Amino acid sequence: MGSLKKSKVAVFLALVVAATLAIAVPASAATVSVTAGKPSEFKFTIPSSVKAGKVTFKVKNAGKVPHDFSIAGKKTPLLKPGASASLTVTLKKGKAAYLCTVPGHAQAGMKGTLTVK
């Protein structure tokens, strides 16, 4: 095989490998820390915005009573004081409401809206 043919084959194979890797490697999720029960029992400490796409929320209950965290139709298990859980969702640009689903907690202020850029 001539050197020009070998070069073309090598370039073709490199492109095939690169395309395969681009398809096979999923985009990593952004990580967002959420603290329930801080600064007061019925509040969340959470950033005001995130980038659109896959987001993993790492939720810690710093309060004195059980809490959970719900966003985009998914929620963490009920977290006892001191417990943590992760929740991964895919968010589209716009606004995403979040809340604690324990009866009375959202009404007491444990809710908010995240801006998704």
SVG drawing of the C-alpha trace seen along z (x, -y; Angstrom):
<svg xmlns="http://www.w3.org/2000/svg" viewBox="-49 -33 54 35">
<polyline fill="none" stroke="black" stroke-width="0.4" points="0.0,0.0 1.4,-3.4 2.2,-6.0 -0.6,-8.3 -3.2,-5.5 -1.8,-4.6 -2.2,-8.2 -5.8,-8.3 -6.6,-5.0 -4.9,-6.3 -6.9,-9.6 -10.1,-7.7 -9.5,-5.3 -8.6,-8.2 -11.9,-10.0 -13.9,-6.8 -12.3,-6.3 -12.9,-10.0 -16.5,-9.8 -17.1,-6.6 -15.6,-8.1 -17.7,-11.2 -20.8,-9.1 -19.9,-6.6 -18.7,-9.0 -21.7,-10.7 -21.5,-14.3 -20.8,-14.6 -23.4,-16.1 -22.8,-19.4 -22.8,-19.1 -24.8,-21.4 -24.7,-21.4 -28.0,-21.8 -28.4,-22.2 -31.8,-21.6 -32.7,-23.2 -30.2,-26.1 -30.0,-29.1 -33.3,-28.2 -35.2,-24.9 -37.6,-25.6 -35.1,-27.0 -32.7,-25.6 -29.3,-26.9 -28.9,-26.4 -27.3,-28.5 -29.7,-30.7 -28.8,-29.3 -27.3,-26.3 -26.5,-25.5 -29.0,-23.5 -28.3,-19.7 -27.7,-16.9 -27.4,-18.2 -26.6,-16.2 -27.9,-17.7 -26.0,-16.6 -28.5,-17.3 -27.6,-17.3 -30.1,-17.8 -28.6,-20.2 -31.9,-20.7 -33.4,-19.1 -36.4,-17.4 -36.6,-15.2 -36.6,-16.9 -36.5,-15.9 -35.7,-17.8 -37.9,-17.6 -37.1,-19.1 -38.1,-18.2 -40.5,-15.5 -38.0,-13.6 -37.1,-13.7 -34.7,-12.4 -35.7,-9.9 -36.8,-11.5 -33.5,-12.5 -33.1,-12.3 -31.1,-15.1 -27.4,-14.8 -28.2,-12.5 -27.3,-13.1 -28.5,-11.9 -27.8,-12.6 -30.4,-13.3 -29.6,-13.6 -32.1,-15.3 -31.9,-16.8 -33.0,-20.5 -33.9,-22.6 -33.4,-26.3 -35.9,-28.4 -37.1,-28.0 -37.2,-24.9 -39.2,-24.9 -37.9,-23.0 -39.4,-22.2 -39.5,-19.9 -42.5,-17.6 -43.0,-17.0 -46.5,-18.3 -46.3,-21.9 -42.6,-22.5 -43.1,-24.2 -45.8,-26.4 -43.4,-27.3 -40.9,-28.6 -39.0,-25.5 -39.4,-26.1 -37.9,-28.2 -37.2,-28.6 -33.9,-27.8 -32.9,-29.7 -31.6,-27.3 -29.3,-29.0"/>
</svg>
